[in-house]
């Protein structure tokens, strides 16, 4: 399954000239830290996307409270947290020409946000922090690791009529599972994958000239 995903990643990449801090790294193992931040893909979402994200967030938030969804972090409240997450999902869906899961699941979505293509699933994590350019991948330890790939997205601009979302990279399920969860941030236990451990989104290719 993941071998199939990797093959498609290699064949579908768009060439971009990059400068890498570690020229001995093989193509396909470069991290977001190895290229200039400006060369990472940024997805521009329209006012329609932002409105739809708000509508879906209200539906998900209602379900979240009904099942006592627990603590959210990285946002002012659970509604904002849902909106942030949905914008991240929409960015990945736009980038790979697919759709997000718009169904409201009474007991959670099972850890899968986007079906990239047949047999390959993704869980998308999003943040709108202004304290760092390369946020960590955080996966709550009370979630079953069911997705094949775990993406990190960073909302760098967000207004009522548009949003810009940078896609930093991804980790595989096995990479996440290898981590030992610990309280971060705050008291919430998470699997934590550092930015330099992520793999670039499969639209970025380094060329060594």
N, C-alpha and C positions, 0 to 999 in steps of 0.2 A: 504493500500500500504506500509506504513512505518512499520506497525506491521509485515507484511510479510518479509520485509527487515531485521528487527531486529531478527526475528526467524531464518533466514538463517545465519545471523551473528553469532548467538549463536551456531548453529550446525556446522558451518564450521571453527570455530577457531582452531588454532594449539596451544597446550598448551606450555606455556613458564613460567618458574619460575621467578617471579619478586618481587622486594621489593617496597612496596608502602608507601608513606609518610602519607597516611590516610587509615589505615586498616579498618575503618568503612564504607568506600565507597563500594557500591555493585558492583559486577562484571557486566561489561557493562556500568558503569558510570565512570570508571577510565580515567584520562586524560593523555596526554603525560608527564605532569609534575610529575605524580605519579610513574613513572618507570625510571630506568636508561636509559639514551639516547642510550646506546649501544644495548638495547633490542628492540628498535623500528625497524620495518622492513626496510631494505635497498634493493632497486631493482637495479641490475646492468644491464645497457643497453649496447648493443654492438655497434661496429663501424657502423653496418648497421642501427641501430636505430638512431644514431647521424646524419648519412648522410641523412636519410629519414626525420628527424626533420628539417634539413636545407632546404631540397627541399620544404616541406610543408610550412615552415616559409616564404619562398620567395613568394609562391602563396598567402598565407594569407596576407602578407604585401602589396602586390599589390592591393588586394581587399580593405584592410584597408585604403590605401591612396585614393583610388577611392571614398570612401564614407566619406572621411575626418574623420577618426576614432578617432581623439582627442589625448589626452595626455596619454602616457604610463609612468609607474614609476617602479623603481626597476631594471632598465636595462639602458644600454647606449643609446639605440635607439629602434625604434619599431621592427626592424628585430630581434634583440637580445631578445627583450621581447617575440616575437612570438616563437622563438626557445626555450626559457626557459619554456614557457607555454606548448609547445608540448612535451618536455621531461617529464614534470610532468604528462601530460595525458598518455603518453606511460608507465610510471611507474605504474600508477593505472591499466591500461589495462593489463599489464603483471602480476600484482599481483592477479588480479581477472579473468585471462584467458579470456579476451574479447578484443575488438578492439576499437581504437579511431575513431572519425568521421574525415575522410580524405577529405570530400567534402568541397570545398571552397564556403562559403555562401556570396553572394554579399552584404547582409545587416546584417551580423553577424550570429552566430550559434544558437541564441535564448537562450543562457545561459546553454546549455547542451553539455558536452564534451564527456561523456562516458555513454553507456547503460550497467550497471553492470549485469543485467539480466532482464527478462521481467517485465516491469512495474516499474523499479527502475533506476533512472538516477542520474548522478553525474556531478557536475561542479568542475573542478580541478584548484586550484591555486598553482602556483609554484614560488619559489624564489631561488636565488643563493647567498643570502647574506652571508657574512663571519663575520657579527657583532653580530650574536645571534645563539644559538642552537635551540631555540624554537620560530620560527617566528609566528606572529599573522595571523589569517585568515582575509584577506581583500577582500571585495566584493563591487565593485563600485556601488554607489547608483542610477546611471542612468540605471542600468540593471534590468530587470524584474526578480524576483526570481522564476524561473521555475523548477530548479533541485530539486530532493528530498534530496540529500546530497551534502555537500560542503567540499571537501578535501583540506588539506594543505600538500604540498610536498616541500622538501628542497633539492636542488641539491648541494651536498657536494663535488663533484669532476666531472670535465667535460673537456674532451680532444677530439681530433678528432677521436680517436679510441675507446672511452668508456665514460660512465657517470655513476655516482652513485647517486641515488635519495632516500632520506629518506622519508618515509610516516609517518607523525606525527599523524594525526587523522582527524576527520570530525565533522561538525556541521549539524544539520538538517535544513531544510528550515525555520521552525518555530523559531529555535534559532536565525538564522540570522535576520529574520523579526522583532524579538523583540528588536533589537538594533536600536539606533537612529544614523543615519549616521552623521559623522562630518569630517572636513578636516584633513586627516591623510593618508599617509604622505604628507607633503606639502599642497597644496591647493585642492587636489583631495578629494572629499567627499566619504567616504567608510563606510559600515557596518564593524565594527571591533569586532572580537571574539578573546578573549585572549586564549593563549595556555591551561591554566588550565580549560577553559570552553569547550574544545574539548573533544570528546570521542576517545579512542584509536582505531586504525584501527582494524577491526574485524578479525585479524589473531593473536591478542595478548590476552592472558588470564592470569590472575594472580592466583597464588596458594598460599594460606596462610598455612604454615606448622607450 
